[in-house]
């Protein structure tokens, strides 16, 4: 397992009553929302979102995966830790760990995204300036 200090981004989320399922623990769909929040945090921290607003080019999710390790409960908080996994020519990967308030891993997630030109509706190479920034994560 990758050490937690390698995950450069953190986002704390309050677990809401609406996140629960009939078994009174956090529903698997909520875990996917938590991963999305970690991904959006990555877009904002890296400047991908700002660059999209300027150019109509940005990251598009093409694959996501979540392995559930331990239940989360209400009331409580979830900590989403996020790091860059890899960078390819037109794509990159992001890894997430969802921790409970005791710091125990409750889920591990992986995303693959492509860099996309929304005007031309086609994938494009990850811009060099974005590549440099996301490499820090």
C-alpha positions as CSV (number, residue, x, y, z in Angstrom):
1,X,0.0,0.0,0.0
2,X,1.2,3.5,-0.9
3,X,2.1,5.5,2.2
4,X,-0.4,8.2,3.1
5,X,2.2,11.0,2.9
6,X,2.4,10.3,-0.9
7,X,-1.2,11.5,-1.2
8,X,-0.7,15.3,-1.6
9,X,-4.3,16.4,-1.5
10,X,-6.8,16.0,1.3
11,X,-10.5,16.8,1.5
12,X,-12.7,16.3,4.6
13,X,-16.3,15.6,4.0
14,X,-19.1,15.4,6.6
15,X,-21.1,12.2,6.3
16,X,-24.8,13.2,5.9
17,X,-27.8,11.1,6.9
18,X,-28.7,11.0,3.2
19,X,-25.4,9.1,2.5
20,X,-26.7,6.0,4.4
21,X,-28.4,2.9,3.1
22,X,-30.9,0.6,4.7
23,X,-28.1,-1.0,6.7
24,X,-27.3,2.4,8.3
25,X,-23.8,2.6,6.9
26,X,-22.6,4.8,4.0
27,X,-24.0,3.5,0.8
28,X,-21.6,2.5,-2.0
29,X,-23.0,5.3,-4.2
30,X,-21.9,7.8,-1.6
31,X,-18.4,6.4,-1.8
32,X,-18.4,7.2,-5.5
33,X,-19.5,10.8,-4.8
34,X,-16.6,11.1,-2.3
35,X,-14.2,10.0,-5.0
36,X,-15.8,12.6,-7.3
37,X,-15.2,15.2,-4.7
38,X,-11.6,14.2,-4.5
39,X,-11.3,14.3,-8.3
40,X,-12.8,17.8,-8.4
41,X,-10.5,18.9,-5.6
42,X,-7.6,17.7,-7.9
43,X,-9.0,19.6,-10.9
44,X,-9.2,22.8,-8.8
45,X,-5.8,22.5,-7.1
46,X,-4.0,21.7,-10.3
47,X,-5.6,24.5,-12.4
48,X,-7.4,22.0,-14.7
49,X,-10.8,23.6,-14.0
50,X,-9.5,27.1,-14.5
51,X,-7.8,26.1,-17.8
52,X,-11.1,24.5,-18.9
53,X,-12.9,27.8,-18.3
54,X,-10.4,29.6,-20.5
55,X,-10.0,27.0,-23.3
56,X,-12.9,24.6,-23.2
57,X,-10.3,21.8,-22.9
58,X,-9.9,19.7,-19.8
59,X,-10.0,16.3,-18.1
60,X,-12.8,13.8,-18.8
61,X,-13.4,10.8,-16.7
62,X,-13.2,7.5,-18.7
63,X,-12.9,5.0,-15.9
64,X,-13.4,4.8,-12.2
65,X,-13.0,2.0,-9.7
66,X,-13.6,1.6,-6.0
67,X,-12.6,-1.2,-3.6
68,X,-14.5,-1.1,-0.4
69,X,-12.5,-2.0,2.7
70,X,-14.5,-0.9,5.8
71,X,-17.8,0.7,6.5
72,X,-18.3,4.4,7.2
73,X,-21.1,5.6,9.6
74,X,-23.2,8.6,10.5
75,X,-22.4,10.8,12.3
76,X,-18.8,11.1,11.1
77,X,-16.4,12.5,8.6
78,X,-14.6,11.0,5.7
79,X,-11.1,12.1,4.6
80,X,-10.4,11.8,0.9
81,X,-6.7,11.6,0.1
82,X,-5.8,12.0,-3.6
83,X,-2.6,11.6,-5.6
84,X,-1.4,11.4,-9.2
85,X,-0.9,7.7,-10.3
86,X,0.5,8.1,-13.8
87,X,0.7,10.5,-16.8
88,X,0.5,9.3,-20.3
89,X,0.4,11.3,-23.6
90,X,-3.4,12.0,-23.5
91,X,-4.4,10.5,-20.2
92,X,-3.5,10.3,-16.5
93,X,-4.6,8.4,-13.5
94,X,-5.6,9.4,-10.0
95,X,-5.6,7.3,-6.9
96,X,-7.8,8.0,-3.8
97,X,-8.0,6.7,-0.3
98,X,-11.1,7.3,1.8
99,X,-10.3,7.3,5.5
100,X,-12.6,7.3,8.6
101,X,-12.0,9.6,11.6
102,X,-9.6,7.1,13.1
103,X,-7.4,7.2,10.0
104,X,-8.3,3.7,8.8
105,X,-8.7,3.1,5.1
106,X,-12.4,2.5,4.2
107,X,-12.0,2.5,0.4
108,X,-9.4,2.8,-2.3
109,X,-10.3,4.3,-5.7
110,X,-8.7,4.7,-9.1
111,X,-9.7,7.0,-11.9
112,X,-8.4,7.3,-15.4
113,X,-9.1,10.5,-17.3
114,X,-8.3,11.7,-20.8
115,X,-7.5,15.3,-21.7
116,X,-10.3,16.4,-24.0
117,X,-11.0,19.3,-26.4
118,X,-14.7,20.0,-25.9
119,X,-14.9,22.1,-29.0
120,X,-13.5,19.5,-31.4
121,X,-14.9,16.6,-29.3
122,X,-11.6,14.7,-29.3
123,X,-8.8,13.7,-27.0
124,X,-5.7,15.8,-27.1
125,X,-2.3,15.5,-25.4
126,X,-2.1,16.7,-21.8
127,X,-0.7,20.3,-22.1
128,X,2.8,20.7,-20.9
129,X,1.9,23.3,-18.3
130,X,-0.8,21.0,-16.8
131,X,1.6,18.0,-17.0
132,X,4.1,20.0,-14.9
133,X,1.6,21.0,-12.3
134,X,-0.1,17.6,-11.8
135,X,3.3,16.0,-11.5
136,X,3.6,17.7,-8.1
137,X,0.6,15.8,-6.8
